[in-house]
């Protein structure tokens, strides 16, 4: 299972899209289609988005699928190659590159939580 919040942030950083800050649903431009006015809602805590203009919705992987024209398997390969960093360690969080994207340096961010299967807890 991927950390949806970290994945969404990494995808927004990769495509150089402004990610709204704050909690709850926030108004933003659609990450799938070009537009002048914000027509989408983004919830960074849940790692999901919804565009009221084109109907696109989902998580960071859905953005990659739409922008790159890939199926789910192709999108996961793309994410692991371009967003996961060395070793493709994407599970439980997306490693961040210091100074990458528009959201400050990696030192300014909280570390991504790691997923622990129930049988190991």
BAPADREN-701352 format. One record per residue: residue number from 1; residue in three letters; y, z negated, x negated of N, C-alpha, C, O, CB in turn. Coordinates in nm, 2 decimals. Glycine has a CB too. Layout:
# BAPADREN-701352
+------+------+--------+--------+--------+--------+--------+--------+--------+--------+--------+--------+--------+--------+--------+--------+--------+
! tilo ! lonu !     nv !     nw !     nu !    cav !    caw !    cau !     cv !     cw !     cu !     ov !     ow !     ou !    cbv !    cbw !    cbu !
+------+------+--------+--------+--------+--------+--------+--------+--------+--------+--------+--------+--------+--------+--------+--------+--------+
!  NUM !  ALA !      Y !      Z !      X !      Y !      Z !      X !      Y !      Z !      X !      Y !      Z !      X !      Y !      Z !      X !
...
+------+------+--------+--------+--------+--------+--------+--------+--------+--------+--------+--------+--------+--------+--------+--------+--------+
END
This chain:
# BAPADREN-701352
+------+------+--------+--------+--------+--------+--------+--------+--------+--------+--------+--------+--------+--------+--------+--------+--------+
! tilo ! lonu !     nv !     nw !     nu !    cav !    caw !    cau !     cv !     cw !     cu !     ov !     ow !     ou !    cbv !    cbw !    cbu !
+------+------+--------+--------+--------+--------+--------+--------+--------+--------+--------+--------+--------+--------+--------+--------+--------+
!    1 !  UNK !  -0.12 !   0.00 !  -0.08 !   0.00 !   0.00 !   0.00 !   0.12 !   0.00 !  -0.09 !   0.13 !  -0.07 !  -0.19 !   0.00 !  -0.12 !   0.10 !
!    2 !  UNK !   0.22 !   0.08 !  -0.05 !   0.34 !   0.09 !  -0.13 !   0.44 !   0.00 !  -0.07 !   0.44 !  -0.03 !   0.05 !   0.39 !   0.23 !  -0.14 !
!    3 !  UNK !   0.53 !  -0.05 !  -0.16 !   0.65 !  -0.13 !  -0.11 !   0.75 !  -0.03 !  -0.05 !   0.82 !   0.04 !  -0.13 !   0.71 !  -0.21 !  -0.23 !
!    4 !  UNK !   0.76 !  -0.02 !   0.08 !   0.84 !   0.08 !   0.15 !   0.99 !   0.07 !   0.11 !   1.05 !   0.17 !   0.09 !   0.83 !   0.06 !   0.30 !
!    5 !  UNK !   1.04 !  -0.05 !   0.09 !   1.18 !  -0.07 !   0.06 !   1.21 !  -0.01 !  -0.08 !   1.30 !   0.07 !  -0.10 !   1.22 !  -0.21 !   0.06 !
!    6 !  UNK !   1.12 !  -0.04 !  -0.18 !   1.14 !   0.01 !  -0.31 !   1.12 !   0.16 !  -0.32 !   1.19 !   0.23 !  -0.39 !   1.04 !  -0.06 !  -0.41 !
!    7 !  UNK !   1.02 !   0.21 !  -0.24 !   1.00 !   0.35 !  -0.24 !   1.12 !   0.43 !  -0.18 !   1.16 !   0.53 !  -0.24 !   0.87 !   0.39 !  -0.16 !
!    8 !  UNK !   1.18 !   0.38 !  -0.07 !   1.29 !   0.44 !  -0.01 !   1.41 !   0.44 !  -0.11 !   1.48 !   0.54 !  -0.12 !   1.33 !   0.37 !   0.12 !
!    9 !  UNK !   1.43 !   0.33 !  -0.17 !   1.54 !   0.32 !  -0.27 !   1.52 !   0.42 !  -0.38 !   1.61 !   0.49 !  -0.43 !   1.56 !   0.18 !  -0.32 !
!   10 !  UNK !   1.40 !   0.43 !  -0.43 !   1.37 !   0.53 !  -0.54 !   1.39 !   0.67 !  -0.50 !   1.44 !   0.75 !  -0.58 !   1.22 !   0.51 !  -0.59 !
!   11 !  UNK !   1.35 !   0.70 !  -0.38 !   1.36 !   0.84 !  -0.33 !   1.51 !   0.87 !  -0.31 !   1.56 !   0.98 !  -0.35 !   1.29 !   0.86 !  -0.19 !
!   12 !  UNK !   1.59 !   0.78 !  -0.25 !   1.73 !   0.80 !  -0.24 !   1.80 !   0.82 !  -0.38 !   1.88 !   0.90 !  -0.40 !   1.80 !   0.68 !  -0.17 !
!   13 !  UNK !   1.76 !   0.74 !  -0.48 !   1.81 !   0.75 !  -0.61 !   1.77 !   0.89 !  -0.67 !   1.86 !   0.95 !  -0.73 !   1.75 !   0.64 !  -0.70 !
!   14 !  UNK !   1.65 !   0.93 !  -0.65 !   1.60 !   1.06 !  -0.71 !   1.68 !   1.17 !  -0.66 !   1.72 !   1.26 !  -0.73 !   1.45 !   1.08 !  -0.68 !
!   15 !  UNK !   1.71 !   1.18 !  -0.53 !   1.78 !   1.29 !  -0.47 !   1.93 !   1.26 !  -0.47 !   2.01 !   1.34 !  -0.41 !   1.74 !   1.31 !  -0.32 !
!   16 !  UNK !   1.98 !   1.15 !  -0.54 !   2.12 !   1.12 !  -0.55 !   2.19 !   1.11 !  -0.42 !   2.30 !   1.17 !  -0.40 !   2.19 !   1.22 !  -0.64 !
!   17 !  UNK !   2.12 !   1.04 !  -0.32 !   2.18 !   1.02 !  -0.19 !   2.24 !   0.87 !  -0.18 !   2.18 !   0.78 !  -0.24 !   2.07 !   1.04 !  -0.08 !
!   18 !  UNK !   2.35 !   0.86 !  -0.11 !   2.40 !   0.72 !  -0.10 !   2.32 !   0.64 !   0.00 !   2.30 !   0.67 !   0.11 !   2.55 !   0.73 !  -0.05 !
!   19 !  UNK !   2.27 !   0.53 !  -0.05 !   2.19 !   0.44 !   0.03 !   2.28 !   0.33 !   0.08 !   2.34 !   0.26 !   0.01 !   2.07 !   0.38 !  -0.05 !
!   20 !  UNK !   2.28 !   0.31 !   0.22 !   2.37 !   0.21 !   0.27 !   2.32 !   0.07 !   0.23 !   2.20 !   0.04 !   0.22 !   2.38 !   0.22 !   0.42 !
!   21 !  UNK !   2.41 !  -0.03 !   0.21 !   2.38 !  -0.16 !   0.18 !   2.39 !  -0.25 !   0.30 !   2.44 !  -0.21 !   0.40 !   2.47 !  -0.21 !   0.07 !
!   22 !  UNK !   2.33 !  -0.37 !   0.29 !   2.33 !  -0.46 !   0.40 !   2.20 !  -0.47 !   0.47 !   2.11 !  -0.39 !   0.44 !   2.44 !  -0.43 !   0.50 !
!   23 !  UNK !   2.19 !  -0.56 !   0.57 !   2.07 !  -0.58 !   0.64 !   2.07 !  -0.51 !   0.77 !   2.18 !  -0.48 !   0.83 !   2.04 !  -0.73 !   0.66 !
!   24 !  UNK !   1.95 !  -0.48 !   0.83 !   1.94 !  -0.42 !   0.96 !   1.96 !  -0.27 !   0.95 !   1.96 !  -0.21 !   0.84 !   2.04 !  -0.48 !   1.05 !
!   25 !  UNK !   1.98 !  -0.21 !   1.06 !   2.00 !  -0.06 !   1.07 !   2.14 !  -0.03 !   1.03 !   2.24 !  -0.09 !   1.08 !   1.97 !  -0.01 !   1.21 !
!   26 !  UNK !   2.15 !   0.07 !   0.94 !   2.28 !   0.11 !   0.89 !   2.30 !   0.26 !   0.91 !   2.20 !   0.34 !   0.89 !   2.30 !   0.07 !   0.74 !
!   27 !  UNK !   2.42 !   0.30 !   0.94 !   2.46 !   0.44 !   0.96 !   2.46 !   0.51 !   0.82 !   2.51 !   0.46 !   0.72 !   2.59 !   0.46 !   1.03 !
!   28 !  UNK !   2.40 !   0.63 !   0.81 !   2.39 !   0.71 !   0.69 !   2.38 !   0.86 !   0.72 !   2.34 !   0.89 !   0.83 !   2.28 !   0.66 !   0.60 !
!   29 !  UNK !   2.40 !   0.94 !   0.62 !   2.37 !   1.08 !   0.63 !   2.22 !   1.10 !   0.63 !   2.15 !   1.03 !   0.56 !   2.45 !   1.16 !   0.52 !
!   30 !  UNK !   2.18 !   1.20 !   0.70 !   2.03 !   1.23 !   0.70 !   1.98 !   1.27 !   0.56 !   2.05 !   1.36 !   0.50 !   2.00 !   1.34 !   0.81 !
!   31 !  UNK !   1.87 !   1.21 !   0.51 !   1.82 !   1.25 !   0.38 !   1.74 !   1.38 !   0.38 !   1.70 !   1.43 !   0.28 !   1.73 !   1.14 !   0.33 !
!   32 !  UNK !   1.72 !   1.44 !   0.50 !   1.64 !   1.56 !   0.51 !   1.73 !   1.69 !   0.53 !   1.69 !   1.79 !   0.47 !   1.55 !   1.55 !   0.63 !
!   33 !  UNK !   1.84 !   1.68 !   0.60 !   1.92 !   1.80 !   0.62 !   2.06 !   1.77 !   0.58 !   2.11 !   1.66 !   0.57 !   1.92 !   1.85 !   0.77 !
!   34 !  UNK !   2.14 !   1.88 !   0.54 !   2.28 !   1.87 !   0.50 !   2.36 !   1.85 !   0.63 !   2.34 !   1.91 !   0.73 !   2.32 !   2.00 !   0.43 !
!   35 !  UNK !   2.46 !   1.76 !   0.61 !   2.55 !   1.74 !   0.72 !   2.68 !   1.68 !   0.67 !   2.68 !   1.62 !   0.56 !   2.49 !   1.64 !   0.83 !
!   36 !  UNK !   2.79 !   1.68 !   0.75 !   2.92 !   1.63 !   0.71 !   2.93 !   1.48 !   0.76 !   2.98 !   1.40 !   0.69 !   3.03 !   1.71 !   0.76 !
!   37 !  UNK !   2.88 !   1.46 !   0.88 !   2.89 !   1.32 !   0.94 !   2.76 !   1.25 !   0.94 !   2.65 !   1.32 !   0.95 !   2.95 !   1.33 !   1.08 !
!   38 !  UNK !   2.76 !   1.13 !   0.93 !   2.64 !   1.05 !   0.93 !   2.58 !   1.05 !   1.07 !   2.64 !   1.02 !   1.17 !   2.67 !   0.90 !   0.89 !
!   39 !  UNK !   2.45 !   1.09 !   1.07 !   2.38 !   1.10 !   1.20 !   2.25 !   1.03 !   1.20 !   2.17 !   1.04 !   1.29 !   2.36 !   1.25 !   1.24 !
!   40 !  UNK !   2.22 !   0.96 !   1.09 !   2.10 !   0.89 !   1.08 !   2.12 !   0.74 !   1.07 !   2.23 !   0.69 !   1.05 !   2.02 !   0.94 !   0.95 !
!   41 !  UNK !   2.01 !   0.67 !   1.09 !   2.00 !   0.52 !   1.08 !   1.90 !   0.49 !   0.97 !   1.79 !   0.54 !   0.97 !   1.97 !   0.45 !   1.21 !
!   42 !  UNK !   1.94 !   0.40 !   0.87 !   1.85 !   0.36 !   0.77 !   1.83 !   0.21 !   0.77 !   1.93 !   0.14 !   0.77 !   1.90 !   0.41 !   0.63 !
!   43 !  UNK !   1.71 !   0.16 !   0.76 !   1.68 !   0.02 !   0.75 !   1.62 !   0.00 !   0.61 !   1.50 !   0.02 !   0.59 !   1.59 !  -0.03 !   0.87 !
!   44 !  UNK !   1.70 !  -0.05 !   0.52 !   1.65 !  -0.07 !   0.38 !   1.55 !  -0.18 !   0.37 !   1.46 !  -0.18 !   0.28 !   1.76 !  -0.09 !   0.28 !
!   45 !  UNK !   1.55 !  -0.28 !   0.46 !   1.46 !  -0.39 !   0.45 !   1.32 !  -0.35 !   0.49 !   1.22 !  -0.39 !   0.43 !   1.50 !  -0.50 !   0.55 !
!   46 !  UNK !   1.31 !  -0.26 !   0.59 !   1.18 !  -0.20 !   0.64 !   1.14 !  -0.08 !   0.56 !   1.03 !  -0.03 !   0.57 !   1.19 !  -0.18 !   0.79 !
!   47 !  UNK !   1.24 !  -0.01 !   0.50 !   1.21 !   0.11 !   0.42 !   1.19 !   0.23 !   0.51 !   1.11 !   0.31 !   0.48 !   1.09 !   0.09 !   0.33 !
!   48 !  UNK !   1.27 !   0.24 !   0.62 !   1.25 !   0.35 !   0.71 !   1.39 !   0.41 !   0.75 !   1.49 !   0.35 !   0.73 !   1.18 !   0.31 !   0.84 !
!   49 !  UNK !   1.38 !   0.54 !   0.80 !   1.50 !   0.60 !   0.84 !   1.47 !   0.68 !   0.97 !   1.36 !   0.71 !   1.00 !   1.56 !   0.70 !   0.74 !
!   50 !  UNK !   1.58 !   0.71 !   1.05 !   1.57 !   0.79 !   1.17 !   1.69 !   0.88 !   1.18 !   1.80 !   0.82 !   1.18 !   1.54 !   0.70 !   1.30 !
!   51 !  UNK !   1.68 !   1.01 !   1.20 !   1.80 !   1.10 !   1.22 !   1.80 !   1.13 !   1.36 !   1.71 !   1.18 !   1.42 !   1.79 !   1.23 !   1.13 !
!   52 !  UNK !   1.92 !   1.11 !   1.42 !   1.94 !   1.13 !   1.57 !   1.97 !   1.28 !   1.59 !   1.96 !   1.33 !   1.70 !   2.04 !   1.05 !   1.62 !
!   53 !  UNK !   2.01 !   1.36 !   1.49 !   2.04 !   1.50 !   1.50 !   1.92 !   1.59 !   1.49 !   1.90 !   1.67 !   1.58 !   2.14 !   1.54 !   1.40 !
!   54 !  UNK !   1.84 !   1.57 !   1.38 !   1.73 !   1.66 !   1.36 !   1.59 !   1.60 !   1.40 !   1.49 !   1.67 !   1.41 !   1.72 !   1.71 !   1.22 !
!   55 !  UNK !   1.59 !   1.47 !   1.43 !   1.47 !   1.40 !   1.47 !   1.38 !   1.36 !   1.36 !   1.27 !   1.31 !   1.38 !   1.39 !   1.49 !   1.56 !
!   56 !  UNK !   1.42 !   1.38 !   1.23 !   1.34 !   1.34 !   1.12 !   1.33 !   1.19 !   1.12 !   1.43 !   1.12 !   1.15 !   1.39 !   1.39 !   0.98 !
!   57 !  UNK !   1.22 !   1.13 !   1.08 !   1.20 !   0.99 !   1.07 !   1.09 !   0.95 !   0.98 !   1.00 !   1.04 !   0.95 !   1.18 !   0.93 !   1.21 !
!   58 !  UNK !   1.08 !   0.83 !   0.94 !   0.97 !   0.78 !   0.86 !   1.02 !   0.70 !   0.74 !   1.12 !   0.63 !   0.74 !   0.89 !   0.90 !   0.81 !
!   59 !  UNK !   0.94 !   0.71 !   0.63 !   0.96 !   0.64 !   0.51 !   1.00 !   0.73 !   0.39 !   1.03 !   0.85 !   0.42 !   0.84 !   0.55 !   0.47 !
!   60 !  UNK !   1.01 !   0.68 !   0.27 !   1.04 !   0.76 !   0.16 !   0.95 !   0.88 !   0.14 !   0.99 !   0.98 !   0.10 !   1.04 !   0.67 !   0.04 !
!   61 !  UNK !   0.82 !   0.86 !   0.17 !   0.73 !   0.97 !   0.15 !   0.75 !   1.08 !   0.25 !   0.73 !   1.20 !   0.22 !   0.58 !   0.92 !   0.17 !
!   62 !  UNK !   0.80 !   1.05 !   0.37 !   0.84 !   1.15 !   0.46 !   0.96 !   1.23 !   0.42 !   0.97 !   1.35 !   0.45 !   0.87 !   1.09 !   0.60 !
!   63 !  UNK !   1.05 !   1.17 !   0.35 !   1.16 !   1.24 !   0.29 !   1.12 !   1.34 !   0.19 !   1.16 !   1.46 !   0.19 !   1.27 !   1.14 !   0.23 !
!   64 !  UNK !   1.03 !   1.30 !   0.10 !   0.97 !   1.39 !  -0.01 !   0.90 !   1.50 !   0.06 !   0.91 !   1.62 !   0.01 !   0.88 !   1.31 !  -0.10 !
!   65 !  UNK !   0.82 !   1.47 !   0.16 !   0.74 !   1.58 !   0.23 !   0.84 !   1.68 !   0.28 !   0.81 !   1.80 !   0.27 !   0.65 !   1.52 !   0.34 !
!   66 !  UNK !   0.94 !   1.64 !   0.35 !   1.04 !   1.74 !   0.41 !   1.12 !   1.81 !   0.31 !   1.13 !   1.93 !   0.32 !   1.13 !   1.66 !   0.51 !
!   67 !  UNK !   1.17 !   1.75 !   0.21 !   1.25 !   1.81 !   0.11 !   1.18 !   1.90 !   0.02 !   1.23 !   2.01 !  -0.02 !   1.32 !   1.71 !   0.03 !
!   68 !  UNK !   1.06 !   1.87 !  -0.02 !   0.98 !   1.95 !  -0.11 !   0.88 !   2.04 !  -0.04 !   0.82 !   2.13 !  -0.11 !   0.90 !   1.86 !  -0.21 !
!   69 !  UNK !   0.86 !   2.03 !   0.09 !   0.77 !   2.12 !   0.16 !   0.63 !   2.09 !   0.13 !   0.55 !   2.18 !   0.12 !   0.80 !   2.26 !   0.14 !
!   70 !  UNK !   0.59 !   1.96 !   0.11 !   0.46 !   1.92 !   0.07 !   0.39 !   1.85 !   0.18 !   0.45 !   1.80 !   0.28 !   0.47 !   1.83 !  -0.05 !
!   71 !  UNK !   0.25 !   1.85 !   0.17 !   0.17 !   1.76 !   0.26 !   0.17 !   1.62 !   0.20 !   0.23 !   1.60 !   0.10 !   0.03 !   1.82 !   0.29 !
!   72 !  UNK !   0.10 !   1.53 !   0.27 !   0.10 !   1.39 !   0.23 !   0.04 !   1.38 !   0.09 !   0.10 !   1.31 !   0.00 !   0.02 !   1.31 !   0.33 !
!   73 !  UNK !  -0.07 !   1.44 !   0.06 !  -0.13 !   1.43 !  -0.07 !  -0.04 !   1.49 !  -0.18 !  -0.02 !   1.43 !  -0.29 !  -0.26 !   1.51 !  -0.08 !
!   74 !  UNK !   0.03 !   1.60 !  -0.16 !   0.12 !   1.66 !  -0.25 !   0.24 !   1.57 !  -0.27 !   0.29 !   1.56 !  -0.39 !   0.16 !   1.80 !  -0.20 !
!   75 !  UNK !   0.29 !   1.51 !  -0.17 !   0.40 !   1.42 !  -0.18 !   0.37 !   1.29 !  -0.26 !   0.45 !   1.25 !  -0.34 !   0.45 !   1.37 !  -0.04 !
!   76 !  UNK !   0.25 !   1.24 !  -0.24 !   0.21 !   1.12 !  -0.32 !   0.20 !   1.16 !  -0.47 !   0.24 !   1.08 !  -0.56 !   0.07 !   1.06 !  -0.27 !
!   77 !  UNK !   0.14 !   1.28 !  -0.50 !   0.14 !   1.33 !  -0.64 !   0.28 !   1.34 !  -0.69 !   0.30 !   1.30 !  -0.81 !   0.06 !   1.46 !  -0.65 !
!   78 !  UNK !   0.37 !   1.40 !  -0.62 !   0.51 !   1.42 !  -0.66 !   0.57 !   1.29 !  -0.69 !   0.64 !   1.27 !  -0.79 !   0.59 !   1.50 !  -0.55 !
!   79 !  UNK !   0.55 !   1.19 !  -0.60 !   0.61 !   1.06 !  -0.62 !   0.56 !   0.99 !  -0.75 !   0.64 !   0.94 !  -0.83 !   0.59 !   0.97 !  -0.50 !
!   80 !  UNK !   0.43 !   1.00 !  -0.77 !   0.37 !   0.93 !  -0.88 !   0.42 !   1.00 !  -1.01 !   0.43 !   0.94 !  -1.11 !   0.22 !   0.94 !  -0.87 !
!   81 !  UNK !   0.44 !   1.13 !  -1.01 !   0.48 !   1.21 !  -1.12 !   0.63 !   1.19 !  -1.15 !   0.67 !   1.17 !  -1.27 !   0.45 !   1.36 !  -1.11 !
!   82 !  UNK !   0.71 !   1.19 !  -1.05 !   0.86 !   1.19 !  -1.07 !   0.93 !   1.06 !  -1.05 !   1.04 !   1.03 !  -1.10 !   0.92 !   1.29 !  -0.98 !
!   83 !  UNK !   0.87 !   0.97 !  -0.97 !   0.93 !   0.84 !  -0.94 !   0.87 !   0.72 !  -0.99 !   0.93 !   0.61 !  -1.01 !   0.95 !   0.83 !  -0.79 !
!   84 !  UNK !   0.74 !   0.72 !  -1.02 !   0.67 !   0.60 !  -1.05 !   0.68 !   0.56 !  -1.20 !   0.65 !   0.44 !  -1.23 !   0.52 !   0.62 !  -1.02 !
!   85 !  UNK !   0.74 !   0.64 !  -1.28 !   0.75 !   0.60 !  -1.42 !   0.62 !   0.61 !  -1.50 !   0.53 !   0.68 !  -1.45 !   0.80 !   0.45 !  -1.43 !
!   86 !  UNK !   0.62 !   0.55 !  -1.62 !   0.50 !   0.56 !  -1.70 !   0.38 !   0.50 !  -1.64 !   0.38 !   0.39 !  -1.58 !   0.52 !   0.50 !  -1.84 !
!   87 !  UNK !   0.26 !   0.57 !  -1.65 !   0.14 !   0.52 !  -1.60 !   0.12 !   0.54 !  -1.45 !   0.01 !   0.51 !  -1.40 !   0.12 !   0.38 !  -1.63 !
!   88 !  UNK !   0.22 !   0.59 !  -1.38 !   0.21 !   0.61 !  -1.24 !   0.19 !   0.49 !  -1.15 !   0.13 !   0.49 !  -1.05 !   0.09 !   0.70 !  -1.21 !
!   89 !  UNK !   0.24 !   0.38 !  -1.20 !   0.22 !   0.25 !  -1.14 !   0.32 !   0.24 !  -1.02 !   0.43 !   0.19 !  -1.03 !   0.25 !   0.13 !  -1.23 !
!   90 !  UNK !   0.28 !   0.29 !  -0.90 !   0.36 !   0.29 !  -0.79 !   0.32 !   0.18 !  -0.68 !   0.39 !   0.14 !  -0.60 !   0.36 !   0.42 !  -0.72 !
!   91 !  UNK !   0.20 !   0.14 !  -0.69 !   0.14 !   0.04 !  -0.59 !   0.21 !  -0.09 !  -0.60 !   0.23 !  -0.15 !  -0.71 !  -0.01 !   0.03 !  -0.61 !
!   92 !  UNK !   0.26 !  -0.14 !  -0.49 !   0.33 !  -0.27 !  -0.49 !   0.47 !  -0.26 !  -0.53 !   0.54 !  -0.37 !  -0.54 !   0.25 !  -0.36 !  -0.57 !
!   93 !  UNK !   0.52 !  -0.15 !  -0.56 !   0.66 !  -0.14 !  -0.60 !   0.69 !  -0.02 !  -0.69 !   0.59 !   0.03 !  -0.75 !   0.71 !  -0.27 !  -0.67 !
!   94 !  UNK !   0.81 !   0.03 !  -0.70 !   0.84 !   0.14 !  -0.78 !   0.92 !   0.09 !  -0.90 !   1.02 !   0.03 !  -0.89 !   0.93 !   0.24 !  -0.70 !
!   95 !  UNK !   0.86 !   0.11 !  -1.02 !   0.94 !   0.07 !  -1.14 !   1.07 !   0.15 !  -1.15 !   1.08 !   0.27 !  -1.11 !   0.85 !   0.10 !  -1.27 !
!   96 !  UNK !   1.17 !   0.08 !  -1.19 !   1.30 !   0.14 !  -1.19 !   1.35 !   0.16 !  -1.33 !   1.32 !   0.08 !  -1.42 !   1.40 !   0.05 !  -1.11 !
!   97 !  UNK !   1.42 !   0.27 !  -1.35 !   1.48 !   0.31 !  -1.48 !   1.62 !   0.25 !  -1.49 !   1.70 !   0.27 !  -1.40 !   1.48 !   0.46 !  -1.51 !
!   98 !  UNK !   1.65 !   0.18 !  -1.60 !   1.78 !   0.11 !  -1.62 !   1.89 !   0.22 !  -1.61 !   1.88 !   0.32 !  -1.68 !   1.78 !   0.04 !  -1.75 !
!   99 !  UNK !   1.99 !   0.19 !  -1.53 !   2.10 !   0.28 !  -1.51 !   2.08 !   0.40 !  -1.43 !   2.17 !   0.49 !  -1.41 !   2.15 !   0.32 !  -1.64 !
!  100 !  UNK !   1.96 !   0.42 !  -1.37 !   1.93 !   0.54 !  -1.29 !   1.98 !   0.52 !  -1.15 !   1.98 !   0.41 !  -1.10 !   1.78 !   0.56 !  -1.29 !
!  101 !  UNK !   2.03 !   0.63 !  -1.10 !   2.08 !   0.63 !  -0.96 !   2.22 !   0.58 !  -0.94 !   2.29 !   0.55 !  -1.04 !   1.98 !   0.56 !  -0.88 !
!  102 !  UNK !   2.25 !   0.56 !  -0.82 !   2.39 !   0.52 !  -0.78 !   2.40 !   0.37 !  -0.75 !   2.50 !   0.32 !  -0.71 !   2.44 !   0.60 !  -0.67 !
!  103 !  UNK !   2.29 !   0.29 !  -0.77 !   2.29 !   0.16 !  -0.73 !   2.29 !   0.06 !  -0.84 !   2.24 !  -0.05 !  -0.83 !   2.17 !   0.13 !  -0.65 !
!  104 !  UNK !   2.35 !   0.09 !  -0.95 !   2.36 !   0.00 !  -1.07 !   2.24 !   0.01 !  -1.16 !   2.15 !   0.09 !  -1.14 !   2.39 !  -0.14 !  -1.02 !
!  105 !  UNK !   2.24 !  -0.09 !  -1.25 !   2.13 !  -0.09 !  -1.35 !   2.02 !  -0.17 !  -1.29 !   2.03 !  -0.25 !  -1.20 !   2.18 !  -0.15 !  -1.48 !
!  106 !  UNK !   1.90 !  -0.15 !  -1.35 !   1.78 !  -0.22 !  -1.31 !   1.80 !  -0.37 !  -1.32 !   1.73 !  -0.44 !  -1.25 !   1.66 !  -0.17 !  -1.39 !
!  107 !  UNK !   1.88 !  -0.42 !  -1.41 !   1.90 !  -0.56 !  -1.43 !   1.97 !  -0.63 !  -1.32 !   1.96 !  -0.75 !  -1.30 !   1.97 !  -0.59 !  -1.56 !
!  108 !  UNK !   2.04 !  -0.55 !  -1.23 !   2.11 !  -0.60 !  -1.12 !   2.02 !  -0.62 !  -1.00 !   2.06 !  -0.67 !  -0.90 !   2.22 !  -0.51 !  -1.08 !
!  109 !  UNK !   1.90 !  -0.57 !  -1.00 !   1.81 !  -0.57 !  -0.89 !   1.70 !  -0.67 !  -0.90 !   1.66 !  -0.72 !  -1.01 !   1.74 !  -0.43 !  -0.87 !
!  110 !  UNK !   1.66 !  -0.72 !  -0.78 !   1.54 !  -0.81 !  -0.78 !   1.42 !  -0.73 !  -0.81 !   1.41 !  -0.61 !  -0.77 !   1.53 !  -0.88 !  -0.63 !
!  111 !  UNK !   1.32 !  -0.79 !  -0.88 !   1.20 !  -0.72 !  -0.91 !   1.12 !  -0.69 !  -0.78 !   1.12 !  -0.77 !  -0.69 !   1.11 !  -0.80 !  -1.01 !
!  112 !  UNK !   1.05 !  -0.58 !  -0.78 !   0.97 !  -0.55 !  -0.67 !   0.85 !  -0.64 !  -0.66 !   0.79 !  -0.68 !  -0.76 !   0.92 !  -0.40 !  -0.68 !
!  113 !  UNK !   0.81 !  -0.68 !  -0.54 !   0.70 !  -0.76 !  -0.52 !   0.57 !  -0.68 !  -0.54 !   0.57 !  -0.56 !  -0.51 !   0.70 !  -0.83 !  -0.38 !
!  114 !  UNK !   0.47 !  -0.75 !  -0.58 !   0.34 !  -0.68 !  -0.60 !   0.25 !  -0.71 !  -0.49 !   0.24 !  -0.83 !  -0.44 !   0.28 !  -0.73 !  -0.74 !
!  115 !  UNK !   0.18 !  -0.61 !  -0.44 !   0.08 !  -0.63 !  -0.33 !  -0.04 !  -0.69 !  -0.39 !  -0.10 !  -0.65 !  -0.49 !   0.05 !  -0.49 !  -0.27 !
!  116 !  UNK !  -0.09 !  -0.80 !  -0.32 !  -0.21 !  -0.86 !  -0.36 !  -0.31 !  -0.85 !  -0.24 !  -0.28 !  -0.90 !  -0.13 !  -0.19 !  -1.01 !  -0.40 !
!  117 !  UNK !  -0.43 !  -0.79 !  -0.26 !  -0.52 !  -0.78 !  -0.15 !  -0.56 !  -0.92 !  -0.09 !  -0.56 !  -1.02 !  -0.17 !  -0.65 !  -0.70 !  -0.19 !
!  118 !  UNK !  -0.59 !  -0.93 !   0.03 !  -0.62 !  -1.06 !   0.09 !  -0.74 !  -1.12 !   0.03 !  -0.75 !  -1.25 !   0.02 !  -0.65 !  -1.04 !   0.24 !
!  119 !  UNK !  -0.84 !  -1.05 !  -0.02 !  -0.95 !  -1.11 !  -0.08 !  -0.92 !  -1.17 !  -0.22 !  -1.01 !  -1.24 !  -0.28 !  -1.07 !  -1.01 !  -0.09 !
!  120 !  UNK !  -0.80 !  -1.14 !  -0.28 !  -0.76 !  -1.20 !  -0.40 !  -0.66 !  -1.31 !  -0.39 !  -0.63 !  -1.38 !  -0.49 !  -0.70 !  -1.09 !  -0.49 !
!  121 !  UNK !  -0.61 !  -1.33 !  -0.27 !  -0.51 !  -1.44 !  -0.25 !  -0.57 !  -1.57 !  -0.24 !  -0.50 !  -1.67 !  -0.23 !  -0.44 !  -1.42 !  -0.12 !
+------+------+--------+--------+--------+--------+--------+--------+--------+--------+--------+--------+--------+--------+--------+--------+--------+
END
